[in-house]
Each structure stands twice: as structure tokens, then as C-alpha cells.
Amino acid sequence: MSTLTPPFSDEHEELRQSVRGFIERELAPYAERWEEERWFPDEVFGKMAAQGLLGLKYPETYGGQGGDYLHEAVLCEEMARTGSGGTAAGIGAHINIATPPIGKFGSEEQKQRYLVPAIRGEKIGALAITEPGAGSDVASIATRAERVDGGWMLGGEKTYITNGVRAHFIVTAAKTTREGGHHGISFFIVDRGEGVSSSKLEKLGWHASDTATIAFQDVFVPEENLLGALNEGFKLIMANFQWERLAMALGAVGAMQIAWERTVEFARQRTAFGRPLSGHQAIRHKLADLATSVYTCRCVTYDALRRFVAGEEPLKEVTMAKLLTQRAAFELMDDCLQIHGGAGYMREYFIERAARDARLGPIGGGSDEIMREILGRALAL
Ligand SMILES: Cc1cc2nc3c(=O)[nH]c(=O)nc-3n(C[C@H](O)[C@H](O)[C@H](O)COP(=O)(O)OP(=O)(O)OC[C@H]3O[C@@H](n4cnc5c(N)ncnc54)[C@H](O)[C@@H]3O)c2cc1C
């Protein structure tokens, strides 16, 4: 299936080929080991930076490539080819959720101190919003920052934070009024240091990534690390949600494409009752349905992406793309696993990991239920 579909041009297609080559050479061969080790090396950030892949959408003045969200979109889709959801998630958290608020709302000094080394792969970032007591209900976070001489004193706990162990800086949401909520949350860039401790969590999939709980105990944050306007943090959260969800949709489309291709290959090679699995009508029809699902998800995602890049505010389309693709990806992985039979249940086969990795999609970045709530409001239901 050709990937040269609007809104992408020949230039993006060239980027796709070079990104794909890099991933197949430098990342994919190690995916299994990193998943087993429950960690991918920090050096991967440096390797990607050397290829210009950590700053595709950032201006050249900060060491970026001067591209735009379409270039980044190519990378999001291709990262699925690492075959390690955890590695894609760690890199994705750095480029899609941790650095964008700094790129968009950071002061010149903050960009020099955090964005530039992040693009070079020298400093790794995380975004910390979720807490033990507040996930979907973002406005109810309890982490608190209180004014002290020269800055803020931060206290509280975050959880399920991607790159939560390895991150050098943590873009953190905290209450800056007693009430908190929509007009009482601010963002801070918190350096790892005194008072910051992390513990890694065990999880179903994404094994190569360090999802962690982070405790902030009397952490002094200097005044100049307030990110964006005081008490306007909710706006920062909202500002990047559309891109984060598009990035997830693109990642799902990439993962679905690969799973489909590899499952077709398997179905052609494996024989049962005297012919290849793909020679059985039930399997052929299932593969045809799955190809339709990949195509549908790609069309809906690319349409939302095209609108986003054109400067529309495609809340409905992005929300639909996130909702459709995450569940569809998990269902496709399950169907592909079924076609693999017992082999699909074995560690040895990629589909076992792909199915586990895909389960996060309907939960992270705004769950399916929250997507439906947003759509309900957008559709005035
Ligand atoms: C592997 C992983 C990585 C993550 N990485 C990050 C990260 O880097 N940074 C970060 O800040 N967060 C991160 N998260 C957190 C993620 O965004 C949250 O888990 C997600 O937003 C859901 O929040 P919750 O887990 O608290 O579930 P809850 O909000 O407690 O929801 C529980 C269930 O109730 C449903 N529900 C909630 N409200 C409603 C409602 N109004 N109507 C109907 N149903 C509802 C939810 O959809 C869900 O099914 C990560 C999570 C995971 C698992």
C-alpha cells in the first residue's frame, strides 16, 4: 500500500525512506533486547539527534531542522518500525509532549537551556501531569507550588510518567492557587536534583520505556523556571493535546500497517489442511477486513493532520482519529495474533509484544471515554 498520500509530498516521502532506513538499521535490531532489559539506552536520543530527528519541527536557530508538523508526522508513523512500543514511547514523550510546551511558551533563556540540549539529545525530557489521584480529571491535580524567596517550593507526586526515571528535566503541572483548577494551575520546568525521586513501574507492555512515579519533596524551583504565564497552565495542557493525540493516531496507523504486512507474510508461509493459511477463505476475508481497517484509520488520521497543519482547529477530527485508531489498532493486533495461532502467544513472535503494546492506546493521552465526552460536547449532544 503506497504511503504517498496527501498531505504528504515527495519531500516527505524522501524523509520517510531515510527515517525508515535509520530505524531498520539502528533501532529495530535491538528492540527485542531492550524490551527484555526493560530499558532502551539513553544513547538512542543522541543517535536520533545526530540524524536531526529530535528537532524536525523546531527552527534551525535552536538546532532544529526548520520543518513542520508534517515532517514530525512522518517520524511518528515510522517509529512503529522499531517494533518496540517502549522505545517509540520514550522518544515520543521527549519530542511530542515534553519539548513542545517549551518550544511554544518558553522564554528565550528556557529555550537555550532546555530546548537546544533536548534537540541535541543531551537532555531528556518528560511531561508530568498525571497523579495518583488525578488522571482524566486533569484540573483536580494536587501537586502544589508555593511562592518562596526567588522562586517556588514544589511538593506532590506524579505517576505513570514516561521517561520518569531517565529525564533530566520534567515539565510539571502544579497548583499555584489554593483552589487549583482551570485558573489555578501553572507549569514549571523541574531539573532532576535534590528532592526529586523516581521509581519505575512494571507494566503490561511498552517494556523498554521507564514509566515512573515521581515524588517532589520540597523541591526549590527558581522563578525563571515558571513556564508560560502564572495560573495559565491549563492552556498549556490544552495547547498540545491536539498534537499529542495526532501523534498517537499516526503511531497506531504505522503499527497497524506493519502488523498487517507481517501477518500476511505469516499466513502465506504457514500451511494447514494442505494449503497456506491465506488460502482459507475465513483467513483471507479477515485479512481483507484488516486492510480496510488500516486504510480507514490512515484516511481519518491524515485528514485530521491535513486540517491541523492548515491551521484549522480540528478538535472533532483529531478526537475522532484518536478514538478510532487506538481501539482499531488493539483489535487488529488481536486478530493478527489469532491468525498466528499458538505462535502468536509466544515471545518469539513480534505480534505478542505488538498486541500488549497496543493496549495502552485507548487509555493514554485521553482515554476513549474522554474522547467520547469531548465529541459529545463538540457535537452539542
Ligand atoms: C504507560 C503509560 C504512560 C503514560 N505516560 C504519561 C506521561 O508521560 N505523562 C502523564 O502526565 N501521564 C501519562 N500517563 C497517564 C495517562 O495519561 C492516564 O493514565 C490517562 O489519562 C487516564 O487517567 P487515569 O489512569 O488516572 O484513569 P482515570 O482518570 O482514573 O479513569 C479510569 C477509567 O474511568 C474512565 N473515566 C474517567 N472519567 C470518566 C468520565 N467522565 N466518563 C466516563 N468514563 C470516565 C476512564 O476513561 C478510565 O477508563 C501514562 C499512562 C500510562 C499507562
The ligand as an ORCA input file, in Angstrom:
! r2SCAN-3c Opt
* xyz 0 1
  C       2.215      3.574     30.050
  C       1.637      4.917     30.408
  C       2.352      6.070     30.098
  C       1.859      7.316     30.491
  N       2.618      8.442     30.271
  C       2.224      9.640     30.815
  C       3.086     10.794     30.787
  O       4.176     10.763     30.206
  N       2.674     11.921     31.408
  C       1.470     12.000     32.049
  O       1.159     13.058     32.604
  N       0.618     10.935     32.077
  C       0.975      9.765     31.495
  N       0.149      8.653     31.536
  C      -1.144      8.782     32.219
  C      -2.349      8.701     31.281
  O      -2.485      9.877     30.556
  C      -3.563      8.403     32.193
  O      -3.424      7.061     32.645
  C      -4.873      8.578     31.495
  O      -5.093      9.943     31.223
  C      -6.065      8.054     32.333
  O      -6.008      8.541     33.632
  P      -6.131      7.524     34.876
  O      -5.187      6.420     34.629
  O      -5.976      8.295     36.131
  O      -7.581      6.946     34.804
  P      -8.909      7.591     35.429
  O      -8.999      9.020     35.035
  O      -8.977      7.258     36.862
  O     -10.009      6.770     34.657
  C     -10.317      5.408     34.935
  C     -11.377      4.933     33.952
  O     -12.550      5.758     34.095
  C     -12.863      6.361     32.861
  N     -13.401      7.711     33.091
  C     -12.799      8.754     33.726
  N     -13.594      9.846     33.671
  C     -14.706      9.468     33.010
  C     -15.901     10.135     32.637
  N     -16.090     11.445     32.895
  N     -16.864      9.445     31.974
  C     -16.678      8.144     31.666
  N     -15.555      7.450     31.983
  C     -14.589      8.109     32.640
  C     -11.549      6.421     32.092
  O     -11.767      6.519     30.709
  C     -10.930      5.104     32.507
  O     -11.461      4.080     31.716
  C       0.595      7.404     31.127
  C      -0.129      6.240     31.393
  C       0.377      5.008     31.054
  C      -0.412      3.789     31.407
*
